[in-house]
Amino acid sequence: MEIRADAETSSFSSLFAAVSYGFASMAMVFINKAVLMQYAYSMTLLTLQQLATTLLIHFGRNMGYTKARGLDITVAKQLLPLSFFYNANVAFALASLKGVNIPMYIAIKRLTPLAVLIAGCFSGKGRPTTQVALSVILTAVGVLIAALGDFSFDLFGYSMAFISVFFQTMYLLLVEKSGAEDGLSSVEIMFYNSFLSLPFLMFLIIATGEFPNSLSVLFAKSYSFSFLVILILSLVMGIVLNFTMFLCTIVNSALTTTIVGVLKGVVSTTLGFFLLGGVQVHALNVTGLVVNTAGGVWYSFAKYQQKKSNAVKLVTDVEAHRK
């Protein structure tokens, strides 16, 4: 009975982590787009988000609100590659958002599950089940169909998005490895990631020429109440998104995290046609979204069946051992 209760708790935790990440990820795309429409300095925005995350966890730990352990140099060295891939992913994603509309940005980012699947095979995770593999491929096919009917070609914007897909794939796989093998909580990984990113981002905003003009523009726009609201929302949601992403990847898997991103992308794409610079609807877009959704639903069913089968097998094996 205890094992069955643990299995139910685990299933609830997995569902909660996935749904939380889905909502946070969907909101973050629109909030970042809204900020970048008024404030084009994407690297400075990312630096502010990471600084806010670092300070919140630091003071939260000192005040006893979190049990996260303090900074460990050895752990920091191990997680340095994770921080690099994370910031490269977000930096290229933000750069692409400046020139690509939301539906097409999401369409390209939906190719991440296929990349995670391929990378997982090469990294020794083993081959996925046939249903999982086919559902991910179907999701990617839906992306391509939708994209064919709606691409307003922007070489720079789309190049940034495709590069972001690569870095996000490496980043998610490293998060999963760090959480499983090193025993770090999602809050601890988030703290190390944010803290380690600050020197790199400081260098980046100087090297790209954003600093000091980005700060002067930020101070000038701080008199606008509407801008302050979306900026604060961006900082808060940056923290929420990081936490839910780490949590979902650790509790579930890198592939599940990216598929959740694909499913929430259906809603985001639909809203993106009407909000913050919508695009014209074409038959190929609708067809692609339907195919994409079918692949996501198929994947969800395949993973549910797989997890249910594994849970039943675990209970059966333990009960047989007791006998």
C-alpha positions in Angstrom: 0.0 0.0 0.0 2.8 2.4 0.9 4.4 1.8 -2.6 1.1 2.5 -4.3 0.7 5.8 -2.3 4.2 6.8 -3.2 3.5 6.1 -6.9 0.3 8.3 -6.7 2.3 11.1 -5.0 5.0 10.8 -7.7 2.4 11.0 -10.4 0.9 14.1 -8.8 4.3 15.7 -8.5 5.1 15.0 -12.1 1.8 16.5 -13.3 2.1 19.6 -11.1 5.7 20.2 -12.3 4.7 19.8 -15.9 1.6 22.1 -15.7 3.4 24.8 -13.7 6.2 24.9 -16.2 3.7 25.0 -19.1 1.9 28.1 -17.7 5.1 29.9 -16.7 6.7 29.2 -20.1 3.7 30.5 -22.0 3.4 33.7 -19.9 7.1 34.4 -20.2 7.2 34.4 -24.0 4.5 37.2 -24.2 6.0 39.2 -21.3 9.5 39.1 -22.8 8.1 40.1 -26.2 6.2 43.0 -24.6 9.3 44.2 -22.8 11.5 43.9 -25.9 9.0 45.9 -28.0 9.8 48.9 -25.7 13.3 48.0 -24.5 15.5 46.3 -27.2 18.4 45.5 -24.9 17.9 41.7 -24.5 21.2 40.9 -22.9 20.7 43.6 -20.2 17.2 42.2 -19.6 18.6 38.7 -19.1 21.2 40.0 -16.7 18.6 41.7 -14.6 16.5 38.5 -14.5 19.5 36.4 -13.3 20.6 39.1 -10.8 17.0 39.1 -9.3 17.1 35.3 -9.1 20.5 35.2 -7.4 19.5 37.8 -4.8 16.1 36.3 -4.0 17.6 32.8 -3.3 20.5 34.3 -1.3 18.4 36.3 1.0 15.7 33.6 1.2 18.4 31.2 2.4 19.8 33.6 5.0 16.3 34.3 6.3 15.4 30.6 6.5 12.8 30.5 3.8 14.7 27.8 1.9 16.9 24.9 2.9 19.2 25.3 -0.1 22.8 24.7 0.7 25.4 27.5 0.4 27.9 28.0 -2.4 30.3 25.1 -3.0 33.2 25.7 -5.3 33.4 22.1 -6.4 29.7 22.0 -7.3 30.0 25.4 -9.0 32.8 24.0 -11.3 30.6 21.0 -12.2 27.7 23.2 -13.1 29.6 25.8 -15.1 28.8 24.1 -18.5 25.1 24.2 -17.5 25.2 27.9 -16.9 26.9 28.5 -20.2 24.3 26.5 -22.2 21.4 28.1 -20.3 22.5 31.6 -21.0 23.4 30.9 -24.6 19.9 29.4 -25.1 18.1 32.4 -23.5 20.4 35.0 -25.1 19.8 33.6 -28.7 16.1 33.1 -27.9 15.7 36.7 -26.8 17.7 38.0 -29.8 15.3 36.0 -32.1 12.2 37.5 -30.4 13.3 40.9 -31.4 12.8 40.1 -35.1 10.5 37.1 -35.2 6.8 37.1 -34.3 5.6 34.8 -31.5 3.9 32.0 -33.7 7.0 31.5 -35.8 9.3 31.7 -32.8 7.4 29.0 -31.1 7.3 26.9 -34.3 11.0 26.8 -34.5 11.5 26.2 -30.7 9.1 23.2 -31.0 11.9 21.3 -32.8 13.7 21.0 -29.5 12.0 17.7 -28.5 13.3 16.0 -31.6 16.8 17.3 -30.8 16.5 16.1 -27.2 15.5 12.6 -28.4 18.4 12.3 -30.8 20.9 13.7 -28.3 19.6 11.3 -25.6 20.3 8.3 -27.9 23.9 9.4 -28.5 24.5 10.2 -24.8 23.7 6.6 -23.8 20.1 7.1 -22.4 18.9 4.3 -24.7 16.3 4.2 -27.4 12.8 5.5 -26.6 9.7 3.4 -27.3 8.3 3.4 -30.8 5.2 5.4 -29.8 7.3 8.1 -28.1 9.6 8.4 -31.0 6.8 8.6 -33.6 4.8 11.1 -31.6 7.8 13.4 -31.3 8.5 13.1 -35.0 4.8 13.8 -35.8 5.0 16.9 -33.6 8.1 18.2 -35.5 6.4 17.5 -38.9 3.5 19.6 -37.7 5.9 22.4 -36.9 7.4 22.3 -40.4 4.0 22.3 -42.1 2.9 25.3 -40.1 6.1 27.1 -40.8 5.8 26.6 -44.6 2.6 28.6 -44.7 3.8 31.5 -42.5 7.5 32.2 -42.6 8.3 35.8 -43.4 12.0 35.0 -43.8 14.3 36.9 -41.5 17.8 35.3 -41.8 19.1 36.8 -38.5 16.0 36.1 -36.4 15.6 32.5 -37.6 19.3 31.8 -37.3 19.2 32.9 -33.7 16.1 30.7 -33.0 17.7 27.6 -34.5 20.9 28.1 -32.6 18.8 28.5 -29.4 17.3 25.1 -30.1 20.7 23.5 -30.0 21.7 25.2 -26.8 18.4 24.5 -25.1 18.8 20.8 -26.0 22.3 20.6 -24.4 21.0 22.7 -21.4 18.1 20.4 -20.6 20.1 17.3 -20.8 22.7 18.8 -18.4 19.9 19.9 -16.0 18.5 16.3 -15.9 22.0 14.9 -15.3 22.8 17.4 -12.6 19.6 16.8 -10.7 19.7 13.0 -10.9 23.4 12.4 -10.3 24.5 15.2 -8.0 21.4 15.2 -5.8 20.9 19.0 -6.1 17.4 20.4 -5.6 15.8 22.6 -8.2 16.4 25.7 -6.1 20.1 24.9 -5.7 20.6 24.4 -9.4 18.8 27.6 -10.1 21.0 29.5 -7.7 24.2 28.1 -9.1 23.0 28.8 -12.7 22.1 32.4 -12.0 25.2 33.1 -9.9 27.6 31.7 -12.4 25.9 33.5 -15.3 26.5 37.0 -13.9 30.2 37.4 -14.9 29.5 36.0 -18.4 26.5 38.3 -18.9 28.4 41.4 -17.5 31.1 40.7 -20.1 28.5 40.2 -22.8 26.6 43.4 -22.3 29.9 45.3 -22.5 31.2 43.4 -25.5 28.0 43.8 -27.5 27.9 47.6 -26.8 24.7 47.5 -24.8 26.3 49.0 -21.7 26.1 51.8 -20.6 23.4 53.0 -23.0 21.0 50.2 -21.9 21.1 51.5 -18.3 20.4 55.1 -19.3 17.5 54.0 -21.4 16.2 51.8 -18.5 16.3 54.8 -16.1 14.6 57.0 -18.6 11.8 54.4 -19.1 11.4 53.8 -15.4 9.1 56.8 -15.2 6.6 54.9 -17.3 4.2 52.9 -15.0 3.2 50.5 -17.7 6.8 49.7 -18.6 7.7 49.2 -14.9 4.8 46.8 -14.5 5.9 44.5 -17.4 9.6 44.8 -16.4 8.8 43.6 -12.8 6.6 40.9 -14.3 9.5 39.8 -16.5 11.9 39.6 -13.5 9.4 37.7 -11.3 8.4 35.3 -14.1 12.0 34.7 -15.0 12.4 33.3 -11.5 9.2 31.3 -11.7 10.1 29.9 -15.1 13.6 28.9 -14.0 12.3 27.1 -11.0 9.5 25.2 -12.8 11.8 24.3 -15.7 14.4 22.8 -13.3 11.7 21.1 -11.3 9.9 19.6 -14.3 13.2 18.3 -15.8 14.3 16.7 -12.5 10.9 15.2 -11.6 10.1 14.1 -15.1 12.8 14.2 -17.9 14.3 16.6 -20.4 12.1 15.1 -23.1 8.9 15.6 -21.0 9.9 19.2 -20.3 10.3 20.0 -24.0 7.1 18.3 -24.9 5.2 20.4 -22.3 6.8 23.3 -24.1 5.4 22.1 -27.4 1.9 21.6 -26.0 1.7 25.1 -24.4 3.1 26.4 -27.7 -0.2 25.5 -29.3 -2.1 28.0 -27.0 0.7 30.5 -27.3 0.7 30.3 -31.1 -3.1 30.8 -31.3 -2.8 33.9 -29.0 0.2 35.1 -30.9 -1.9 35.5 -34.1 -3.9 38.2 -32.3 -1.5 39.6 -29.6 1.6 41.7 -29.9 1.7 41.8 -33.7 -0.4 38.9 -35.0 0.1 37.3 -38.3 -2.2 36.2 -41.1 -3.8 32.7 -40.8 -3.1 30.3 -43.6 -4.4 26.8 -44.3 -0.9 25.3 -43.8 -0.7 27.0 -40.4 -3.9 25.4 -39.2 -3.0 22.0 -40.7 0.4 22.2 -39.0 -1.0 23.1 -35.6 -3.5 20.2 -35.8 -0.7 17.7 -36.7 1.4 19.2 -33.9 -1.3 18.9 -31.3 -2.0 15.3 -32.4 1.6 14.4 -31.9 1.6 16.0 -28.4 -1.5 14.2 -27.4 -0.1 10.9 -28.7 3.1 11.5 -26.8 1.3 12.2 -23.5 -0.7 9.0 -23.9 2.4 7.0 -24.7 4.3 8.4 -21.6 1.3 7.8 -19.4 1.0 4.2 -20.5 4.7 3.7 -20.0 4.8 5.2 -16.5 1.7 3.3 -15.5 3.3 0.0 -16.7 6.5 0.8 -14.8 4.6 1.6 -11.6 2.6 -1.7 -11.8 5.8 -3.6 -12.5 7.5 -2.0 -9.4 4.6 -3.0 -7.1 4.4 -6.5 -8.5 8.2 -7.0 -8.1 8.2 -5.8 -4.5 5.2 -7.8 -3.5 6.7 -10.9 -5.1 10.0 -10.3 -3.2 8.1 -10.0 0.1 6.4 -13.4 -0.5 
